[in-house]
Amino acid sequence: MNHEQGEAPVDRAARASGWRARLDVELDRFVADGLRRSTEESADTHELWQQLGRTGRGGEKLRSTLLFAAYECCGGDDDEVVARVGAAVELLHTALVIHDDVIDRDVVRRGSANVSGVFADTARVRGAREEGAVTLGVAAGILAGDLALARAIHLVALCGADAATTRALLALVEDAVRVSAAGELDDVAAGVCRATAPTLEQVLAIAEQKTAWYSFRFPLQAGAVLAGAPGATVDQLAEVGRLAGIGFQLADDLRGVFGDESDTGKSALSDLREGKFTALIAHARTTAVWNKIAPHIGDASLEARAAETVRELLQCCGSRRFVEGLAEHHLTRAEETAERIGLDPALLTELTRHSRRIMRSTAA
């Protein structure tokens, strides 16, 4: 499965750079086409495309990097085709992120107003009442996500692969969206239906559905399918992606509570205020201090001082340490599984370095 051993590292780096450049061209073309067409529609539509373009820019492009790495490991050599599928992977991520912000009622992303936040602020400037401003923000977020999702499917359908490969890729896209939707719904239900709190096992299942499937499993499998890898290899990569994705989500849950706002670009209060039922909370429910933590979880008026008390309790009762260990366990198993099936070490690095960096950034 490994790529040719004789290829010089500089060539691999140059090829990766070429993929990224082609991917950026596809993403820029998508936004440029939308902006051009929107000039015949309305100022709000034009602004929607501008905000959609801003949302998709930047970031480390983790998902397309995993796609490229799996494609190369499995011997793929069509740079144009994989770049189009890579752009589709990133647009799927953009769509789900925007929709997730709408569901969570977040109006900030990476430290500045997101699509919903920008349109809600615009409505207020125009004199809209608060309810109307929120409604416009929600509508803009839903529509922007829909546009990105439609283009992602379009790119896969016309990526240039043969018919059988294209059908297999479209099936992976459909599965990723279907499973992510199920995980998102279960996650919201866990947050609002407090009387039926999920177990740790259920929380991990939600993490697999909501994050691991589309962010790790899907791009790894898509890269292998696009390269013509055997079905057994595609299945093995699914397990690697599942383990790495759960580890990533656990690390991200830690960041949501213990992370530095200047690094995360997100309020350190939002997860606690929204009552997100993460592994941290699932574990804390089993400890003697839960009765002190419980009143603050889901408290929309939670202030910084009370949040700090919650963090101290989560640390003292061992919940933080438990989740750190659980995340490390999943990441290590992902690496071991990948090594066992002969994946390139470079791919292992991409699978785990982001999650471990998140955990280091939350260290006390």
Salt bridges, closest charged atoms under 4 A:
GLU7 OE1 - HIS3 ND1 2.61
GLU26 OE1 - ARG29 NH1 3.16
GLU26 OE2 - ARG84 NE 3.82
ASP33 OD1 - ARG36 NH2 3.76
ASP33 OD2 - ARG151 NH2 3.73
ASP44 OD1 - ARG126 NH2 2.62
GLU60 OE1 - HIS354 ND1 2.85
GLU60 OE2 - ARG357 NH2 2.99
GLU72 OE1 - ARG12 NH2 3.39
GLU72 OE2 - ARG15 NH1 3.86
ASP79 OD1 - ARG15 NE 3.15
ASP79 OD2 - ARG22 NH1 3.96
GLU80 OE2 - ARG22 NE 2.97
ASP100 OD1 - LYS210 NZ 3.58
ASP101 OD1 - ARG109 NH2 2.59
ASP104 OD2 - LYS276 NZ 3.42
ASP121 OD1 - ARG124 NH1 2.74
GLU130 OE2 - ARG124 NH2 2.77
ASP146 OD1 - HIS99 NE2 3.37
ASP175 OD1 - ARG178 NH2 3.13
GLU184 OE2 - LYS210 NZ 3.61
ASP187 OD2 - LYS210 NZ 2.71
GLU239 OE1 - ARG242 NE 2.98
ASP252 OD1 - ARG255 NH2 2.76
ASP271 OD1 - LYS266 NZ 3.18
ASP271 OD1 - LYS276 NZ 3.51
GLU308 OE1 - ARG311 NH1 3.09
GLU324 OE2 - ARG320 NE 3.35
GLU328 OE2 - ARG356 NH2 2.65
GLU335 OE2 - ARG356 NH1 2.84
ASP344 OD2 - ARG12 NH1 3.43
GLU350 OE1 - ARG353 NE 3.42
GLU350 OE1 - HIS354 NE2 3.79
